[in-house]
Amino acid sequence: MLIPNVDLKNKTVLVTGAAGFIGSNLVKELLKTISPIHIVGIDNMSDYYDISIKDYRLAEIDNLANEYLQSSWTFVKGNIADKALIDKLFDDYN
């Protein structure tokens, strides 16, 4: 397990920067090791890094999520500085 003494089964986890290197690998690891889990990923998809790499990482996550059907994965394109969006995510996904 990634975090000792923390039970994430049946929890909703928000992963920021989900299309980035660290975020995408965290999402994949959560899908592989914790079941069931609901993961909400957010990324602004800025072009600071190559967007095609981010798209590739998101496609990898989508494919992996299709293998772990007891869990769920939702991607939101947005900025974590957008308070209204974050409030809505917390309301929608509790």
C-alpha positions as YAML, in Angstrom:
chain: A
units: angstrom
residues:
- id: 1
  name: MET
  ca: [0.00, 0.00, 0.00]
- id: 2
  name: LEU
  ca: [1.18, 3.51, -0.74]
- id: 3
  name: ILE
  ca: [0.39, 5.12, 2.60]
- id: 4
  name: PRO
  ca: [0.68, 2.92, 5.68]
- id: 5
  name: ASN
  ca: [-2.24, 2.98, 8.13]
- id: 6
  name: VAL
  ca: [-4.55, 4.81, 5.72]
- id: 7
  name: ASP
  ca: [-7.45, 2.82, 4.28]
- id: 8
  name: LEU
  ca: [-8.49, 4.31, 0.95]
- id: 9
  name: LYS
  ca: [-10.92, 1.52, 0.00]
- id: 10
  name: ASN
  ca: [-14.29, 2.95, -1.03]
- id: 11
  name: LYS
  ca: [-12.90, 6.47, -0.76]
- id: 12
  name: THR
  ca: [-12.78, 9.26, -3.32]
- id: 13
  name: VAL
  ca: [-9.30, 10.64, -3.94]
- id: 14
  name: LEU
  ca: [-8.55, 13.89, -5.75]
- id: 15
  name: VAL
  ca: [-5.28, 13.84, -7.68]
- id: 16
  name: THR
  ca: [-4.03, 17.19, -8.89]
- id: 17
  name: GLY
  ca: [-1.75, 17.31, -11.90]
- id: 18
  name: ALA
  ca: [-3.21, 13.96, -12.98]
- id: 19
  name: ALA
  ca: [-1.80, 14.17, -16.51]
- id: 20
  name: GLY
  ca: [1.70, 14.93, -15.29]
- id: 21
  name: PHE
  ca: [4.42, 12.39, -14.56]
- id: 22
  name: ILE
  ca: [3.88, 12.10, -10.82]
- id: 23
  name: GLY
  ca: [0.10, 12.48, -10.87]
- id: 24
  name: SER
  ca: [-0.45, 9.92, -13.62]
- id: 25
  name: ASN
  ca: [1.79, 7.37, -11.92]
- id: 26
  name: LEU
  ca: [-0.02, 7.93, -8.63]
- id: 27
  name: VAL
  ca: [-3.39, 7.34, -10.33]
- id: 28
  name: LYS
  ca: [-2.13, 4.13, -11.95]
- id: 29
  name: GLU
  ca: [-0.70, 2.86, -8.67]
- id: 30
  name: LEU
  ca: [-3.93, 3.62, -6.80]
- id: 31
  name: LEU
  ca: [-5.95, 1.74, -9.43]
- id: 32
  name: LYS
  ca: [-3.63, -1.27, -9.22]
- id: 33
  name: THR
  ca: [-3.36, -1.50, -5.44]
- id: 34
  name: ILE
  ca: [-6.62, -0.29, -3.88]
- id: 35
  name: SER
  ca: [-10.03, -1.66, -4.72]
- id: 36
  name: PRO
  ca: [-12.59, -0.28, -4.92]
- id: 37
  name: ILE
  ca: [-11.53, 3.35, -5.13]
- id: 38
  name: HIS
  ca: [-12.89, 6.38, -6.94]
- id: 39
  name: ILE
  ca: [-10.23, 8.68, -8.36]
- id: 40
  name: VAL
  ca: [-10.95, 12.17, -9.61]
- id: 41
  name: GLY
  ca: [-8.03, 13.64, -11.50]
- id: 42
  name: ILE
  ca: [-7.67, 17.29, -12.41]
- id: 43
  name: ASP
  ca: [-5.13, 18.93, -14.70]
- id: 44
  name: ASN
  ca: [-5.15, 22.25, -16.51]
- id: 45
  name: MET
  ca: [-3.38, 20.65, -19.50]
- id: 46
  name: SER
  ca: [-1.12, 23.67, -19.91]
- id: 47
  name: ASP
  ca: [1.35, 23.54, -22.75]
- id: 48
  name: TYR
  ca: [4.33, 24.03, -20.44]
- id: 49
  name: TYR
  ca: [4.99, 20.36, -21.19]
- id: 50
  name: ASP
  ca: [4.07, 18.64, -24.45]
- id: 51
  name: ILE
  ca: [0.29, 18.13, -24.47]
- id: 52
  name: SER
  ca: [0.63, 14.92, -26.50]
- id: 53
  name: ILE
  ca: [2.55, 13.35, -23.61]
- id: 54
  name: LYS
  ca: [-0.23, 14.33, -21.21]
- id: 55
  name: ASP
  ca: [-2.84, 12.93, -23.61]
- id: 56
  name: TYR
  ca: [-0.84, 9.69, -23.80]
- id: 57
  name: ARG
  ca: [-0.71, 9.42, -20.01]
- id: 58
  name: LEU
  ca: [-4.46, 10.00, -19.72]
- id: 59
  name: ALA
  ca: [-5.08, 7.31, -22.36]
- id: 60
  name: GLU
  ca: [-2.91, 4.90, -20.34]
- id: 61
  name: ILE
  ca: [-4.99, 5.66, -17.25]
- id: 62
  name: ASP
  ca: [-8.24, 5.17, -19.17]
- id: 63
  name: ASN
  ca: [-7.03, 1.78, -20.43]
- id: 64
  name: LEU
  ca: [-5.97, 0.72, -16.94]
- id: 65
  name: ALA
  ca: [-9.28, 1.91, -15.44]
- id: 66
  name: ASN
  ca: [-11.05, -0.37, -17.92]
- id: 67
  name: GLU
  ca: [-9.19, -3.30, -16.36]
- id: 68
  name: TYR
  ca: [-10.23, -2.38, -12.82]
- id: 69
  name: LEU
  ca: [-13.96, -2.00, -13.23]
- id: 70
  name: GLN
  ca: [-14.68, -2.17, -9.49]
- id: 71
  name: SER
  ca: [-12.96, 1.22, -9.22]
- id: 72
  name: SER
  ca: [-13.63, 4.40, -11.15]
- id: 73
  name: TRP
  ca: [-11.63, 7.17, -12.76]
- id: 74
  name: THR
  ca: [-12.90, 10.61, -13.70]
- id: 75
  name: PHE
  ca: [-10.79, 13.28, -15.40]
- id: 76
  name: VAL
  ca: [-11.57, 16.99, -15.18]
- id: 77
  name: LYS
  ca: [-9.75, 19.55, -17.29]
- id: 78
  name: GLY
  ca: [-9.42, 22.55, -15.03]
- id: 79
  name: ASN
  ca: [-7.26, 24.65, -12.78]
- id: 80
  name: ILE
  ca: [-6.99, 24.00, -9.05]
- id: 81
  name: ALA
  ca: [-6.94, 27.78, -8.54]
- id: 82
  name: ASP
  ca: [-10.55, 27.90, -9.80]
- id: 83
  name: LYS
  ca: [-12.36, 27.92, -6.45]
- id: 84
  name: ALA
  ca: [-15.80, 27.45, -7.99]
- id: 85
  name: LEU
  ca: [-14.62, 24.35, -9.88]
- id: 86
  name: ILE
  ca: [-12.97, 22.85, -6.80]
- id: 87
  name: ASP
  ca: [-16.07, 23.55, -4.68]
- id: 88
  name: LYS
  ca: [-18.19, 21.83, -7.34]
- id: 89
  name: LEU
  ca: [-15.87, 18.82, -7.42]
- id: 90
  name: PHE
  ca: [-16.09, 18.48, -3.64]
- id: 91
  name: ASP
  ca: [-19.89, 18.80, -3.81]
- id: 92
  name: ASP
  ca: [-20.20, 16.32, -6.70]
- id: 93
  name: TYR
  ca: [-17.78, 13.73, -5.38]
- id: 94
  name: ASN
  ca: [-18.10, 14.31, -1.64]
...
